[in-house]
Amino acid sequence: MDRQPLGWLGIVRLGLVQSALGSIVVLTTSTLNRVMAVELALPVALPAALVAWHYVVQLSRPRWGHGSDQGRRRTPWIVGGMGVLAMGALLATNATALMASSTVAGIALAVLGFTMIGAGVGASGTSLLALLATRVTPTRRPAAAAITWIMMIVGIVLTAGIGGGLLDPFSMQRLAMVASGVAMIAFLVTLLAVWGVEGPAVAAAPNAERSPPFAVALKETLGDPKARLFAIFVLVSMVAYSAQELILEPFAGLVFAMTPGQSTQMSGVQNGGVLMGMVLVGALGGMIGGRGKGWMRGWTIAGCVGSAVMLGLLAAAAAAGPAWPILPTVFGLGFFNGMFAVAAIGSMMGLAGEGGGPREGIRMGVWGAAQAMGFAAGGFLGAVGVDIGRGLMGADAPAFGLVFVLEAGLFLASALIASRIGAPASSVAPPVTGARHVQA
């Protein structure tokens, strides 16, 4: 017997898991990145490489998703992944403190910590999205996408605001205490959020289609034109987004002379803008429901173009210096990021169930792997671009400005790709098979 669709309370409870994920990730990708680059005066490429590595680990997302497809219950994958994520965050924090006295030992420990972070996010996040795609009705998907991601941003904003305040006056001991508190609260929230939501495992019907082997399922997913085109969009847009994410706090510290607490709170302002953009698109999508499929593509394109404009303004801010109103600019960037994110997530939930049979997990995993690849490439290339620019130009501001301009161009390219996602199947390139395309 099939399970009942999730009600609003169930959707909100699963959104709490996203809040917990966001609260831990913001410390590892923003605060630790800032501490390594500014307080420890290490090359910006070092924290960028560590964050990129945790995204490389997330290329295993299709495997996690396929495992949850076969297991018929996703809750164990969500809880187990969150536990690994929390432990990895604590290890990465301790590794950052160790870098102050032993850089090599600290980096070695950090690699292990960020490996655990990547595995935890991959297992927990992929299984959570697959559960939502399986149990949320089509008419509720736009609102469900907005609710769960809004709750993730709320977790990020609260952690950035409260945690940022607790970090000043900064010390490594304070950082360790804040990270420990965030990890413990996030894991407990996850346990309470998923308790009883999914229910017991349901036996498959005698004639039900079974999940194929992983290699077959992966080949079928990559051979679907819509799934493949959407993966390309996710890849390019995430390169554009992540290239600014890892350099924004160092930009605030080096160009605008912000303290660690101030730059962490600025990250909260940015994510507050993301929250507002998600609320707008999610509310409109909820009113349209299943009657207007074109809304997702339009809002996605608008979000990408708006993000490109705001990145152009950030490049102007780099040239103008501290006199520029940086907080409104960062808020605007977050707002347009939120617009395209909710529209893309709504599309993702709708496309996840189109593969036939138990395929939600692996399809979510493929798109999650594309996201991870985009973040890994974008974050690392953005940071390396800043380091190269600083070496060639002899100054921080123009180096940051150049990277922001390049990111704007990638967002415009993302808008062009998004314009084709809703195109008829005949206008999309035919499926491609073969091992080399699976590798790509």
C-alpha positions in Angstrom: 0.0 0.0 0.0 1.3 3.5 -0.9 2.0 6.0 1.7 -0.1 9.1 2.0 1.3 12.4 0.5 3.0 14.7 3.0 0.9 17.4 4.5 2.1 20.9 5.3 3.3 19.9 8.7 5.4 17.0 7.3 6.9 19.4 4.7 7.8 21.9 7.4 9.3 19.2 9.6 11.5 18.1 6.7 12.4 21.7 6.2 13.9 21.7 9.7 16.5 19.2 8.3 17.4 21.7 5.7 17.8 24.3 8.5 20.2 22.0 10.3 22.2 21.4 7.1 22.5 25.1 6.4 23.5 25.9 9.9 26.5 23.6 9.8 27.5 24.3 6.2 27.6 28.1 6.7 30.3 27.7 9.4 32.5 25.5 7.2 32.2 27.3 3.9 32.1 30.9 5.2 33.5 31.3 8.7 36.4 28.8 8.4 37.2 30.1 4.9 37.4 33.7 6.3 39.6 32.6 9.3 42.1 30.8 7.2 42.4 33.6 4.7 42.4 36.6 7.0 43.2 35.7 10.6 45.8 33.0 9.7 47.0 34.9 6.6 47.0 31.7 4.5 46.5 31.8 0.7 42.9 32.1 -0.3 43.3 29.1 -2.5 43.8 26.8 0.6 40.3 27.1 2.1 38.9 27.2 -1.4 40.6 23.9 -2.2 39.2 22.3 1.0 35.7 23.4 0.2 36.2 22.3 -3.4 37.3 18.9 -2.1 34.1 18.5 0.0 32.1 19.1 -3.2 34.2 16.6 -5.1 33.3 14.0 -2.4 29.6 14.9 -3.2 30.1 13.4 -6.7 29.0 10.2 -4.9 25.5 11.6 -4.5 24.0 9.4 -7.3 25.3 6.4 -5.4 23.7 7.6 -2.2 20.4 8.3 -4.0 20.4 5.0 -5.7 20.9 3.3 -2.3 17.9 5.1 -0.8 15.9 4.1 -3.9 16.6 0.4 -3.2 16.2 0.6 0.6 12.6 1.8 0.5 13.3 4.1 3.5 15.2 7.3 3.3 15.2 8.4 7.0 18.3 6.3 8.0 20.2 7.9 5.2 19.1 11.4 6.4 20.0 10.8 10.0 23.3 9.0 9.3 24.4 11.6 6.9 23.7 14.4 9.4 25.7 12.6 12.0 28.7 12.4 9.7 28.3 16.0 8.7 28.3 17.2 12.3 31.4 15.2 13.2 33.2 16.4 10.1 32.4 20.1 11.0 33.9 19.7 14.4 37.0 18.0 13.0 37.4 20.8 10.4 37.1 23.5 13.1 39.8 21.8 15.2 42.0 21.5 12.1 41.7 25.2 11.5 42.9 25.9 15.0 45.8 23.5 14.6 46.9 25.4 11.4 48.0 28.3 13.7 50.8 26.2 15.2 51.3 23.4 12.6 50.1 24.2 9.1 50.9 20.8 7.5 49.2 18.8 10.3 46.2 21.2 10.3 45.7 20.8 6.5 46.0 17.0 6.8 43.3 16.9 9.5 41.2 19.4 7.6 41.2 17.1 4.5 39.6 14.4 6.6 37.1 16.7 8.2 36.0 18.1 4.8 35.8 14.6 3.4 33.3 13.8 6.2 31.4 17.0 5.5 31.0 16.1 1.8 29.9 12.6 2.5 27.4 13.8 5.2 25.8 16.5 3.0 25.6 14.1 0.1 23.9 11.3 1.9 21.5 13.4 4.0 20.7 16.1 1.4 20.1 13.7 -1.5 17.8 11.4 0.5 15.9 14.4 1.9 15.2 15.7 -1.6 14.2 12.3 -2.9 11.8 11.9 0.0 10.2 15.2 -0.8 9.9 14.4 -4.5 8.3 11.1 -3.7 5.8 12.2 -1.1 4.8 15.8 -2.1 1.9 16.2 -4.6 2.6 18.2 -7.8 0.4 21.1 -6.9 2.3 21.6 -3.6 5.8 21.2 -5.1 6.5 25.0 -5.7 5.5 25.9 -2.2 7.3 22.8 -0.7 10.5 23.8 -2.5 10.2 27.4 -1.1 9.3 26.2 2.4 12.2 23.8 2.7 14.8 26.1 1.2 13.5 29.1 3.1 14.0 27.1 6.3 17.5 26.3 5.2 18.2 30.0 4.7 16.6 30.7 8.1 19.1 28.3 9.6 21.9 29.9 7.8 20.8 33.5 8.7 20.3 32.6 12.4 23.6 30.8 12.6 25.4 33.7 10.8 23.8 36.3 12.9 23.9 34.7 16.4 27.1 32.8 15.7 28.8 35.9 14.2 27.9 37.9 17.3 29.3 35.2 19.6 32.6 35.1 17.6 33.6 38.7 18.6 36.0 39.2 20.2 37.4 36.5 18.0 39.5 33.6 19.4 40.0 30.0 18.3 38.4 28.9 21.6 35.3 30.8 20.8 35.2 29.4 17.3 35.4 25.8 18.7 32.6 26.5 21.2 30.3 28.0 18.7 30.9 25.2 16.2 30.3 22.5 18.9 27.0 24.1 19.8 25.8 24.4 16.2 26.7 20.8 15.4 24.9 19.4 18.5 21.8 21.5 18.0 21.6 20.6 14.3 21.8 16.9 14.9 19.2 16.9 17.6 16.9 19.0 15.4 17.3 16.5 12.6 16.4 13.6 14.9 13.2 15.3 16.1 12.3 16.5 12.6 12.3 13.1 10.9 10.8 11.1 13.8 7.8 9.3 12.4 7.4 11.4 9.3 8.3 8.7 6.7 6.7 5.8 8.6 7.8 2.2 8.4 9.1 0.6 5.3 6.4 -0.5 2.8 6.9 -3.8 1.0 6.9 -3.6 -2.8 4.0 -5.0 -4.7 4.6 -8.3 -6.4 4.5 -6.7 -9.9 6.3 -3.4 -8.9 9.3 -2.4 -11.0 12.5 -2.9 -9.1 15.3 -0.4 -9.1 17.9 -1.5 -11.7 21.7 -1.8 -10.9 23.4 1.5 -10.3 25.3 1.6 -13.6 22.1 1.0 -15.6 20.1 3.6 -13.6 22.9 6.2 -14.0 23.1 5.6 -17.8 19.3 5.9 -18.2 19.2 9.1 -16.2 22.0 10.7 -18.2 20.3 9.6 -21.4 17.2 11.6 -20.6 17.4 14.9 -22.6 15.6 17.0 -19.9 17.5 15.5 -17.1 20.8 16.0 -18.9 20.0 19.6 -19.9 18.9 20.4 -16.4 22.1 19.0 -15.0 24.1 21.3 -17.4 22.1 24.3 -16.1 22.8 23.3 -12.5 26.5 23.0 -13.2 26.9 26.3 -14.9 24.7 28.3 -12.5 26.5 26.8 -9.5 29.9 27.7 -10.9 28.6 31.3 -11.2 27.2 31.3 -7.7 30.0 29.5 -5.8 32.8 31.6 -7.3 31.5 34.6 -5.3 30.5 32.6 -2.2 34.0 31.7 -1.1 35.6 35.1 -1.8 32.8 37.4 -0.5 33.9 37.4 3.2 37.6 37.7 2.4 36.5 40.6 0.0 34.7 42.3 2.9 37.8 41.8 5.2 40.5 42.9 2.7 38.7 45.7 0.8 36.1 46.9 3.4 38.1 46.2 6.6 35.3 44.2 8.3 36.0 42.1 11.4 35.2 38.3 11.3 31.9 39.0 13.1 31.0 41.8 10.7 31.7 39.7 7.6 29.8 36.7 9.0 26.9 39.0 9.7 27.2 40.4 6.1 26.8 36.8 5.0 23.6 36.7 7.0 22.4 39.8 5.1 23.1 38.1 1.8 21.1 35.0 2.9 18.3 37.3 4.1 18.0 38.5 0.5 18.0 34.8 -0.6 15.1 34.3 1.8 13.1 37.2 0.4 13.6 36.0 -3.2 12.4 32.5 -2.3 9.4 33.8 -0.4 8.3 35.8 -3.5 8.7 33.0 -6.0 7.4 30.3 -3.7 4.3 32.3 -2.9 3.5 33.0 -6.5 4.3 29.4 -7.5 2.0 28.1 -4.8 -0.9 30.3 -6.1 -0.3 29.1 -9.7 0.1 25.5 -8.5 0.1 22.8 -11.2 -1.7 25.1 -13.8 1.3 27.1 -14.8 4.4 25.2 -15.6 6.1 28.1 -17.4 6.5 30.1 -14.2 9.6 28.1 -13.2 11.5 28.8 -16.3 10.6 32.5 -16.3 11.6 33.1 -12.7 14.8 31.1 -13.2 15.9 33.3 -16.1 15.0 36.5 -14.2 17.0 35.3 -11.2 20.0 34.5 -13.3 19.9 37.9 -15.1 19.4 39.8 -11.8 22.3 38.0 -10.2 24.5 39.0 -13.2 23.5 42.7 -12.7 24.3 42.6 -8.9 27.7 41.0 -9.5 28.4 43.8 -11.9 27.6 46.2 -9.0 29.9 44.2 -6.7 32.7 44.8 -9.3 31.9 48.5 -9.1 32.0 48.2 -5.3 35.5 46.8 -5.5 36.6 49.9 -7.5 34.8 52.4 -5.2 36.0 50.9 -1.9 34.5 51.4 1.6 32.3 54.3 0.4 30.1 51.9 -1.6 26.9 50.7 0.1 28.0 47.1 0.2 25.2 45.7 2.3 22.3 46.6 -0.1 24.3 45.2 -3.0 25.0 41.9 -1.2 21.3 41.8 -0.2 20.3 42.2 -3.9 22.6 39.5 -5.0 21.0 37.1 -2.5 17.5 38.1 -3.6 18.1 37.2 -7.2 19.9 34.0 -6.2 16.9 33.0 -4.2 14.6 33.6 -7.1 16.4 31.3 -9.5 17.0 28.7 -6.7 13.4 28.1 -5.8 12.3 27.9 -9.5 15.1 25.4 -10.2 14.2 23.3 -7.1 10.6 23.2 -8.2 11.6 22.0 -11.6 13.9 19.4 -10.0 11.1 18.0 -7.9 8.9 17.7 -10.9 11.5 16.1 -13.1 12.6 13.6 -10.4 9.5 11.4 -10.8 9.6 11.3 -14.7 12.1 8.5 -14.9 9.6 5.7 -14.2 9.9 3.3 -11.3 11.9 4.1 -8.1 14.2 6.7 -9.7 13.8 9.8 -7.5 17.0 9.2 -5.5 19.4 8.7 -8.4 17.9 11.6 -10.4 18.3 13.9 -7.4 21.8 12.5 -7.0 22.8 13.3 -10.5 21.6 16.9 -10.2 23.2 17.0 -6.8 26.5 15.8 -8.2 26.3 18.5 -10.9 25.7 21.1 -8.2 28.7 19.7 -6.3 30.9 19.8 -9.4 29.8 23.4 -10.0 30.6 24.5 -6.5 33.9 22.7 -6.5 35.0 24.3 -9.8 33.6 27.7 -9.1 34.8 28.1 -5.6 38.3 27.0 -6.3 38.6 28.9 -9.6 37.2 32.1 -8.0 39.7 32.0 -5.2 42.6 31.1 -7.5 41.5 33.9 -9.8 41.7 36.4 -6.9 45.2 35.1 -6.0 46.4 35.4 -9.6 44.8 38.8 -10.0 46.4 40.0 -6.8 49.8 38.9 -8.1 49.4 40.4 -11.5 47.7 43.7 -10.5 49.4 44.2 -7.1 46.2 45.1 -5.4 43.2 43.3 -3.8 40.2 45.4 -5.2 40.8 45.0 -8.9 41.4 41.3 -8.6 38.1 40.8 -6.8 36.3 43.0 -9.3 37.6 40.9 -12.3 36.3 37.7 -10.8 32.9 39.3 -10.1 32.6 40.3 -13.8 33.4 36.8 -15.0 30.8 35.4 -12.7 28.2 37.8 -14.1 29.0 36.4 -17.6 28.4 32.8 -16.3 25.0 33.8 -14.9 24.0 35.2 -18.3 25.0 31.9 -19.9 22.9 30.1 -17.3 19.9 32.2 -18.3 20.3 31.1 -21.9 20.5 27.4 -20.9 17.4 27.8 -18.6 15.5 29.2 -21.6 15.7 25.8 -23.2 14.7 23.6 -20.2 11.0 24.0 -21.0 11.5 23.5 -24.7 9.7 20.6 -26.5 11.7 17.4 -26.6 12.3 17.6 -30.3 14.3 20.8 -29.8 16.6 19.2 -27.3 19.6 17.2 -28.3 18.9 13.5 -28.5 20.0 11.2 -25.7 23.7 10.2 -25.7 24.9 6.9 -24.4 28.3 5.5 -23.7 30.8 5.5 -20.8 32.5 8.7 -21.8 29.3 10.7 -21.5 28.7 9.1 -18.1 32.1 10.4 -17.0 31.3 13.9 -18.3 
